Structures are given as C-alpha cells and as structure tokens.
Amino acid sequence: MSGNKRSELSIGLEVSVVQKPHQRSGELTQGVIARILTNSPNHPHGIKVKLESGVVGRVKLIHD
C-alpha cells in the first residue's frame, strides 16, 4: 500500500519513508510514525511524517 492518502496513516503505524537527501536514489528508511506532518488529505509524492527515531520523510510503503 502506498502512503499517498493521509486517511490510511495513523500514529504508531510501521512504514518505510524516503528522506529528502535520498529522493534520487529512492533509499528507504523503516520506522514507526510519531507525527503526521502533511495537512492535506493526499499528496502525490507521499504524506510527510516524522518517525519515532526523529527521521522525517515521505511515506512510500505501509507495512502490515
């Protein structure tokens, strides 16, 4: 599942994000959502979140 819709995300969910410096390479970082930063209901490049580790990035994958 992609992370383009804010309604699909919630705090505590395990996701993979791409950080700003890794957008070209597509390197993913896995973690648990601590805060949802994007206010709009959807975003074409993924909803921006902050992970519990402090990493900020756009959600690319939602883990079950």
Buried (B, 14 or more C-beta within 10 A) or exposed (E): EEBBBBEBBEEEBEBBBBBEEEEEEEEBBEBBBBEBEBEEEEBEEBBBBBBEEEBBBBBBBBEE
